[in-house]
């Protein structure tokens, strides 16, 4: 995990992602207390400053977890759980968006925070740590875009992807407005709402709870695998990826985030059980 974090920090630097003063090497250290052990872990975090004077002090935080489950039960003679789709693919998507912005020269309106997070598989500790120790005020975060499992196309078909939590916010409506003339589109999924609670996006959406109301930042997880047989098995191999489809999705998500970074419409909770944190 330490080697992976340092590698990611190098790619952040090459992609033009800027460093926060408090994280001069892009590394946000934290400690997990688990099963009587103290475990040192780290997230990788940086930003691209927005260009719109009215919007640059608002932020879209883009996340993906870069841990997996490691060595596990032997299946067909293999015990290495590679985690290619879950979640090297999501991490590559995050990096691809930064690279797209650098190569295209296009500038976001709102500022973009890039955060590769750790320890998702054992309790989303990395994203929870950032959500409770953000580099900017939570009030100023416009939305969280989380990427997970973007390497396959057989579940939903090519040029299709899922967003979690479509009934929780109006983010899906904004996405569909962006996509009205695009061949790539959001797919309706029967597990969209359930998946909302299963990935790092929920760390930002569930900061605290008072009685029946949950306070947090609107969010969604974007991916192209839904319930796939390769998840959490040794067969989660990069050779199974549909790279052409994945590249198209990266380009699409990059343009989507650029569009949203200039969007004047707020992202709001539509589920009465959630409110923006203040």
C-alpha positions as CSV (number, residue, x, y, z in Angstrom):
1,X,0.0,0.0,0.0
2,X,2.9,2.4,0.7
3,X,4.5,1.6,-2.6
4,X,1.2,2.1,-4.4
5,X,0.6,5.5,-2.6
6,X,4.0,6.8,-3.6
7,X,3.5,5.6,-7.2
8,X,0.2,7.4,-7.3
9,X,1.8,10.6,-5.9
10,X,4.3,10.5,-8.8
11,X,1.4,10.2,-11.3
12,X,-0.4,13.1,-9.6
13,X,2.6,15.2,-10.0
14,X,3.0,14.2,-13.7
15,X,-0.7,15.0,-14.3
16,X,-0.5,18.6,-13.1
17,X,-2.4,18.0,-9.9
18,X,-1.2,20.5,-7.3
19,X,-0.2,19.8,-3.7
20,X,-1.8,21.1,-0.6
21,X,0.5,22.8,1.8
22,X,-0.4,20.4,4.5
23,X,0.3,17.4,2.2
24,X,3.5,18.5,0.4
25,X,4.1,15.0,-0.9
26,X,0.4,14.4,-1.7
27,X,0.3,11.9,1.2
28,X,-2.4,12.2,3.9
29,X,-1.4,9.9,6.7
30,X,-3.8,8.3,9.2
31,X,-3.8,5.4,11.6
32,X,-6.4,2.6,11.9
33,X,-6.9,0.8,15.2
34,X,-8.2,-2.6,14.3
35,X,-8.2,-6.0,16.1
36,X,-5.8,-4.7,18.7
37,X,-3.3,-3.4,16.1
38,X,-2.3,0.1,15.1
39,X,-2.0,0.2,11.3
40,X,-0.4,3.2,9.5
41,X,-2.2,4.0,6.2
42,X,-2.3,6.8,3.8
43,X,-4.5,8.6,1.2
44,X,-3.1,10.5,-1.8
45,X,-4.7,13.9,-2.3
46,X,-4.2,17.0,-4.5
47,X,-6.2,19.5,-6.5
48,X,-6.6,21.4,-9.7
49,X,-7.7,25.0,-9.2
50,X,-10.9,26.2,-10.8
51,X,-10.9,29.0,-13.3
52,X,-14.3,30.6,-12.7
53,X,-14.0,33.5,-10.1
54,X,-17.5,32.8,-8.9
55,X,-17.2,29.0,-8.6
56,X,-13.5,28.3,-7.9
57,X,-14.0,28.2,-4.2
58,X,-16.5,25.3,-4.6
59,X,-15.1,21.8,-5.1
60,X,-15.9,18.6,-6.8
61,X,-14.0,15.8,-4.9
62,X,-13.1,12.9,-7.2
63,X,-12.3,9.6,-5.3
64,X,-11.4,6.0,-5.9
65,X,-10.0,3.4,-3.6
66,X,-6.7,1.8,-4.4
67,X,-6.7,-1.1,-1.9
68,X,-8.0,-4.7,-2.4
69,X,-8.2,-7.8,-0.2
70,X,-4.7,-9.2,-0.9
71,X,-4.1,-13.0,-0.6
72,X,-7.2,-15.1,0.0
73,X,-8.8,-18.5,-0.3
74,X,-7.3,-20.7,-3.1
75,X,-9.6,-21.0,-6.1
76,X,-8.5,-23.1,-9.0
77,X,-4.9,-23.0,-7.8
78,X,-4.8,-19.2,-7.4
79,X,-4.8,-17.2,-4.2
80,X,-3.8,-13.7,-5.4
81,X,-6.8,-11.4,-5.4
82,X,-5.6,-8.9,-7.9
83,X,-8.4,-6.4,-7.6
84,X,-8.0,-5.2,-11.2
85,X,-11.6,-4.1,-11.6
86,X,-12.1,-3.6,-7.9
87,X,-10.5,-1.1,-7.8
88,X,-7.4,-0.5,-10.0
89,X,-9.9,0.3,-12.7
90,X,-11.6,3.1,-10.7
91,X,-8.2,4.4,-9.7
92,X,-7.1,4.4,-13.3
93,X,-10.3,6.3,-14.2
94,X,-9.4,9.0,-11.6
95,X,-5.9,9.3,-13.0
96,X,-7.3,9.3,-16.5
97,X,-9.5,12.3,-15.8
98,X,-6.5,14.3,-14.5
99,X,-4.5,13.3,-17.6
100,X,-7.4,14.2,-19.9
101,X,-7.5,17.7,-18.4
102,X,-3.8,18.2,-18.8
103,X,-3.7,17.0,-22.4
104,X,-6.8,18.9,-23.5
105,X,-5.9,22.1,-21.8
106,X,-9.5,22.5,-20.7
107,X,-10.0,24.3,-17.3
108,X,-12.6,23.4,-14.7
109,X,-14.9,26.2,-13.4
110,X,-15.0,24.8,-9.9
111,X,-11.8,23.4,-8.3
112,X,-11.3,19.7,-8.4
113,X,-9.9,17.6,-5.6
114,X,-8.4,14.3,-6.5
115,X,-8.2,11.7,-3.7
116,X,-7.0,8.1,-4.1
117,X,-8.2,6.5,-0.8
118,X,-7.1,3.4,1.0
119,X,-8.7,0.8,3.4
120,X,-12.1,0.7,1.6
121,X,-12.2,-3.1,1.8
122,X,-11.9,-3.2,5.6
123,X,-14.3,-0.4,6.4
124,X,-13.9,2.7,4.2
125,X,-11.4,4.1,6.6
126,X,-9.5,6.2,4.1
127,X,-12.6,8.0,2.7
128,X,-14.0,8.5,6.2
129,X,-10.8,10.1,7.2
130,X,-10.8,12.6,4.4
131,X,-14.5,13.3,4.9
132,X,-13.8,14.1,8.6
133,X,-10.5,15.8,7.8
134,X,-11.0,17.6,4.5
135,X,-8.6,20.0,3.0
136,X,-11.5,22.5,2.4
137,X,-14.7,23.2,4.2
138,X,-17.4,20.6,3.7
139,X,-19.8,23.4,3.1
140,X,-17.8,24.2,-0.1
141,X,-17.9,20.7,-1.6
142,X,-20.4,20.7,-4.5
143,X,-20.5,16.9,-5.0
144,X,-18.4,13.8,-4.6
145,X,-17.7,11.7,-7.7
146,X,-16.5,8.2,-6.7
147,X,-15.3,5.6,-9.3
148,X,-15.3,1.9,-8.8
149,X,-15.2,-1.1,-11.2
150,X,-15.0,0.6,-14.6
151,X,-13.1,-2.0,-16.5
152,X,-15.8,-4.4,-17.8
153,X,-18.7,-3.9,-20.2
154,X,-20.5,-7.3,-20.1
155,X,-22.9,-6.3,-17.3
156,X,-24.5,-3.2,-18.7
157,X,-23.2,-3.3,-22.3
158,X,-20.8,-1.0,-24.0
159,X,-21.2,2.8,-23.6
160,X,-23.3,2.3,-20.5
161,X,-22.5,2.8,-16.8
162,X,-24.3,2.9,-13.4
163,X,-24.5,5.7,-10.9
164,X,-25.4,4.8,-7.3
165,X,-28.1,6.7,-5.4
166,X,-30.2,8.0,-8.2
167,X,-33.2,8.5,-5.9
168,X,-31.1,10.3,-3.3
169,X,-30.1,13.5,-5.2
170,X,-30.7,15.3,-8.4
171,X,-27.2,14.4,-9.7
172,X,-28.7,11.8,-12.1
173,X,-30.9,14.6,-13.6
174,X,-27.9,16.8,-14.2
175,X,-25.9,13.9,-15.7
176,X,-28.8,13.1,-18.1
177,X,-28.9,16.8,-19.1
178,X,-25.2,16.6,-20.0
179,X,-25.8,13.4,-21.9
180,X,-28.8,14.4,-24.0
181,X,-26.8,14.2,-27.2
182,X,-24.2,11.6,-26.2
183,X,-23.9,8.0,-27.3
184,X,-22.8,7.1,-23.8
185,X,-25.4,7.2,-21.1
186,X,-26.4,6.4,-17.6
187,X,-28.1,3.0,-17.3
188,X,-31.1,2.4,-15.1
189,X,-30.1,-0.1,-12.4
190,X,-32.2,-2.0,-9.9
191,X,-29.5,-1.8,-7.3
192,X,-28.6,1.8,-7.7
193,X,-29.9,2.8,-4.3
194,X,-28.4,-0.2,-2.5
195,X,-25.0,0.4,-4.0
196,X,-25.2,4.0,-2.7
197,X,-24.2,2.6,0.8
198,X,-21.6,0.1,-0.5
199,X,-18.7,2.3,-1.6
200,X,-16.6,5.3,-0.5
201,X,-19.2,7.9,-1.7
202,X,-21.2,7.2,1.5
203,X,-18.4,8.4,3.7
204,X,-19.1,11.9,2.3
205,X,-22.8,11.6,2.4
206,X,-23.1,10.3,5.9
207,X,-20.8,12.7,7.9
208,X,-23.1,12.7,11.0
209,X,-26.7,11.9,12.0
210,X,-29.1,13.8,14.2
211,X,-32.3,11.8,15.1
212,X,-33.7,10.7,11.7
213,X,-31.7,13.1,9.5
214,X,-28.3,12.2,7.9
215,X,-26.0,15.2,7.1
216,X,-23.4,15.1,4.4
217,X,-22.4,16.0,0.8
218,X,-24.3,14.7,-2.2
219,X,-22.4,11.9,-3.9
220,X,-22.5,9.0,-6.4
221,X,-20.4,6.1,-7.3
222,X,-19.9,5.5,-11.1
223,X,-19.0,2.1,-12.5
224,X,-19.7,-0.4,-15.3
225,X,-19.8,-3.6,-13.2
226,X,-22.9,-4.3,-11.1
227,X,-22.9,-7.8,-9.5
228,X,-20.0,-9.5,-11.3
229,X,-18.7,-13.0,-10.8
230,X,-15.0,-11.8,-10.8
231,X,-15.4,-9.4,-7.8
232,X,-13.4,-10.5,-4.8
233,X,-12.0,-13.6,-6.5
234,X,-8.6,-14.4,-8.1
235,X,-10.2,-14.0,-11.5
236,X,-10.4,-10.3,-11.2
237,X,-7.6,-9.9,-13.8
238,X,-6.8,-7.0,-16.1
239,X,-6.8,-9.3,-19.2
240,X,-10.6,-9.3,-18.9
241,X,-11.0,-5.6,-19.4
242,X,-12.7,-3.9,-22.3
243,X,-10.1,-1.2,-22.6
244,X,-11.8,0.6,-25.5
245,X,-15.0,0.9,-23.6
246,X,-13.1,2.0,-20.5
247,X,-11.2,4.7,-22.4
248,X,-14.5,6.0,-23.8
249,X,-15.9,6.2,-20.3
250,X,-12.9,8.0,-19.0
251,X,-13.2,10.6,-21.7
252,X,-16.9,10.9,-21.1
253,X,-16.6,11.2,-17.3
254,X,-13.9,13.9,-17.9
255,X,-16.2,16.0,-20.0
256,X,-19.0,15.4,-17.6
257,X,-17.0,16.7,-14.6
258,X,-15.9,19.7,-16.7
259,X,-19.5,20.4,-17.6
260,X,-20.6,20.1,-13.9
261,X,-17.7,22.3,-12.8
262,X,-19.3,25.1,-14.8
263,X,-22.9,24.2,-14.0
264,X,-24.9,26.8,-12.2
265,X,-27.5,24.3,-10.9
266,X,-26.8,23.1,-7.3
267,X,-26.6,19.4,-6.5
268,X,-29.3,18.9,-3.9
269,X,-30.7,16.0,-1.8
270,X,-34.0,14.7,-3.0
271,X,-34.3,12.1,-0.3
272,X,-35.9,13.7,2.9
273,X,-33.7,11.6,5.1
274,X,-30.6,13.5,4.0
275,X,-29.5,17.2,4.3
276,X,-26.4,19.1,3.3
277,X,-24.0,19.4,6.2
278,X,-23.4,22.9,7.6
